[in-house]
Each structure stands twice: as C-alpha cells, then as structure tokens.
Amino acid sequence: MSLFPTDDGENDLFTSRTDPDSPFGTYAPFSFELEGKVWPTVEHYFQGMKFSDEARQEKIRAAESPALARKLGRKRSKSFRKDWKEVRQTIMTRGVYTRCRTHPELADALLETGDQKIVENSNFDYFWGCGRDRRGNNAYGRVLMNVRAKLSEERASPEDAR
C-alpha cells in the first residue's frame, strides 16, 4: 500500500486486494469463522460464497492459497448463485468486518487511516477497483471505508458493539 496525491491535492490510500502483506487485502493470511466454517482468508470466503453448493464451497475453502481459491471461484463449470450480483458487496463486507473483529490489529490498522479515502488500485477491475483511468466503481475501497465507519462507531460506544 502506498500514498499518492490525487488530482485535487488530497492523499488517497491506494491498496491492493491481492497483496498478502497488506492488512486490507483479501489475500492477507488472517483466518476467521463465518457461515459455521473457518476461512483462511477473505478471498477464500468471498469466492466460496459465489456458490450455494456446499461441496464447491468446501473445495474453495480448502484451497491452499487465496490465488487458487480465486481461480476456483472464477470457474463457471457450475453457475454462480442467482443473486450473486446483488449480494457480492454484502458478502465482501461481512468477510472484511468479521476478519477485523477476529483480529483487532487489522481493525486498528483500518481505523488508523482516519477519514482518508481508500482506493482499490486495480487497472483492470472497474467494479471492485478504480480502473486504469481512476473512474472505476472502487467497491472494495468503499467496503473498507464502510467497515472502518462501523468499527469507529463501535469503538465510540463499546456497549453497543456486538
């Protein structure tokens, strides 16, 4: 992750989902429990949730690396769940949030970014990332900022935290 000034003079935080060394990446090796299973990474969880077939989910969950989980999740030999486009951001948010709640050091790192804009630095992904021309949807950056806001709210009033 690195800081680059944007055209309007602000400092955005550019990060990569596939950077295993970034505390914000989906490849970061921090496991968590969700859907009654322990997922090695957010990438494993996200890719597994594309399918309603338990055997397919398990094959992805057991993949030896996040890159392999991603590859398995992209194979369309079986179709994605019908509501995937509607739920994919919710699934990603649940994975990132649960991982942060499981590993407080990740929550701390996210909270330390303050109100800085977080951008998924992907030249090729215009949905999750900013795209080559920086006009992409940046859905992953927004997921991180939304999780940060939720964690910040919880820290402000710990009695309301789950």
C-alpha positions in Angstrom: 0.0 0.0 0.0 1.2 3.5 -0.7 0.1 7.1 -0.7 -0.3 9.0 -3.9 -1.6 12.5 -4.2 -4.8 12.7 -6.3 -5.5 15.4 -8.9 -7.4 17.5 -6.3 -4.4 17.5 -3.9 -5.8 15.0 -1.4 -3.9 12.0 -0.3 -5.8 8.8 -1.1 -4.6 5.5 0.3 -4.1 3.1 -2.6 -4.1 -0.6 -1.7 -4.4 -3.9 -3.5 -6.8 -6.7 -2.6 -4.3 -9.3 -3.8 -1.4 -8.0 -1.7 -0.9 -10.7 1.1 1.2 -8.2 3.1 -1.5 -5.5 3.2 -3.7 -5.7 6.3 -6.5 -4.5 4.0 -6.1 -7.2 1.2 -8.3 -10.2 0.8 -5.2 -12.3 0.4 -3.9 -11.4 3.9 -3.4 -14.6 5.8 -5.8 -13.9 8.7 -8.5 -16.6 9.3 -11.9 -16.1 10.7 -15.1 -18.0 11.3 -18.2 -17.3 9.3 -21.1 -19.4 8.0 -20.1 -22.1 10.5 -16.6 -22.6 9.0 -13.1 -21.2 9.4 -12.0 -19.4 6.3 -8.2 -18.9 5.7 -8.7 -15.5 4.0 -11.4 -13.1 3.0 -10.6 -14.2 -0.6 -11.5 -17.8 0.2 -14.7 -16.7 1.9 -15.7 -14.4 -1.0 -15.1 -16.9 -3.7 -16.8 -19.7 -1.8 -19.9 -17.7 -1.2 -20.4 -17.4 -5.0 -21.9 -20.8 -4.9 -24.7 -22.4 -3.0 -23.3 -25.9 -3.5 -21.6 -27.0 -0.2 -19.1 -29.2 -1.9 -17.9 -26.4 -4.2 -17.7 -24.0 -1.2 -15.6 -26.6 0.7 -13.3 -27.1 -2.2 -12.7 -23.4 -2.4 -12.4 -23.0 1.4 -9.7 -25.8 1.5 -7.7 -24.3 -1.4 -4.0 -24.0 -0.4 -3.7 -20.3 -1.4 -6.0 -17.3 -1.9 -4.9 -17.2 -5.6 -6.1 -20.8 -6.0 -9.4 -20.0 -4.2 -9.9 -17.1 -6.6 -9.1 -19.4 -9.6 -11.6 -22.0 -8.4 -14.2 -19.3 -7.7 -13.9 -18.0 -11.2 -14.6 -21.3 -12.9 -18.1 -21.3 -14.2 -18.5 -25.1 -14.7 -21.2 -24.6 -12.1 -23.1 -21.3 -12.2 -22.9 -18.7 -9.5 -25.8 -18.3 -7.1 -28.6 -16.4 -8.8 -28.4 -13.4 -6.5 -24.6 -13.0 -6.7 -24.6 -9.5 -8.3 -27.0 -8.3 -5.6 -25.2 -9.8 -2.6 -21.5 -9.7 -3.6 -20.8 -6.4 -1.8 -22.6 -7.6 1.3 -20.6 -10.9 1.3 -17.3 -8.9 0.9 -18.3 -6.6 3.7 -19.2 -9.5 6.0 -15.8 -11.1 5.4 -13.8 -8.0 5.9 -15.8 -6.9 9.0 -15.6 -10.4 10.6 -11.9 -10.6 10.0 -11.3 -7.2 11.6 -13.4 -8.3 14.6 -11.4 -11.5 14.9 -8.1 -9.8 14.5 -8.1 -6.4 16.4 -4.7 -5.4 14.9 -6.4 -5.3 11.5 -9.2 -3.2 12.9 -6.6 -0.9 14.4 -4.8 -0.6 11.1 -8.0 0.3 9.3 -9.0 2.8 12.0 -5.6 4.5 11.8 -6.4 5.6 8.2 -8.8 8.1 9.7 -11.1 9.6 7.1 -8.7 9.0 4.3 -10.2 7.8 1.1 -9.2 4.2 0.4 -8.8 3.1 -3.2 -8.5 -0.4 -4.6 -5.7 0.1 -7.0 -6.6 -2.1 -9.9 -6.1 -1.1 -13.5 -8.3 -3.9 -14.8 -11.2 -4.0 -12.3 -13.7 -1.3 -12.8 -16.2 -2.7 -10.3 -14.0 -3.5 -7.2 -11.2 -1.2 -8.2 -10.5 2.2 -9.6 -9.7 1.1 -13.1 -6.9 2.3 -15.3 -8.5 5.8 -15.7 -9.3 6.1 -11.9 -13.1 6.3 -12.8 -14.0 2.8 -11.6 -16.6 2.0 -9.0 -14.0 1.3 -6.3 -16.4 -1.0 -4.5 -13.7 -2.6 -2.4 -12.4 0.7 -1.3 -15.9 1.7 -0.2 -16.3 -1.7 1.6 -13.1 -0.9 3.6 -14.3 2.6 4.4 -17.8 1.3 5.4 -16.2 -1.3 7.7 -13.9 1.4 9.1 -17.0 3.6 9.9 -18.8 0.7 11.6 -15.7 -0.2 13.7 -15.3 3.5 14.6 -18.9 3.6 15.8 -18.4 0.5 17.9 -15.3 2.0 19.5 -17.1 5.2 20.3 -19.8 3.2 22.1 -18.5 -0.2 23.1 -21.6 -1.2 25.0 -23.4 -1.2 21.6 -20.8 -3.3 19.9 -21.7 -6.9 19.1 
